[in-house]
């Protein structure tokens, strides 16, 4: 495990100085799930939700959120994102899987941007469908993979057993 770099010697929060780091290609992939009633997913699949095409709007929301991560998470660096790919898949009659891949040439990684993308896309699905299904759940949400930077590559273990709704 690495050190907690967002604290100074006295324990105060700080933004990490990345000025001396090399600019490298960095990539991160994250995933999240939205679980709902089968009837809700049927409405999404058939584009019958009153607010519009849920998957298309959620994709756009995730992309927009990626670019605003530093505005949402206090110690994140603003980044000039090179690419964002957001994929939303219906994986069974109750579940949508969201995956984001974010790339940048930069001094710091894009893990938070990928996690923000999938989270905001999931929240958008909830917002657009809450009138018909307030019992929807989000998660698990996790980093799948990252590359670039001093810490090197990371790849998550097999999917958690909790990719199905809890309870």
Buried (B, 14 or more C-beta within 10 A) or exposed (E): EEEEEEEEEEEEEEEBEBEEEEEBEBBBBBBBBBBBBEEBBEBBEEEEBEEEEBBEBBBBBBBBBBBBBBEEEEEBBEBEBBEBBBBBEBEEEBBBBBBBBBBBEBBBBBBBBBBBBBBBBBBBBBBBBEEBBEEBBBBBBBBBBBBBBEEEEBEBEEEEEEBBBEE
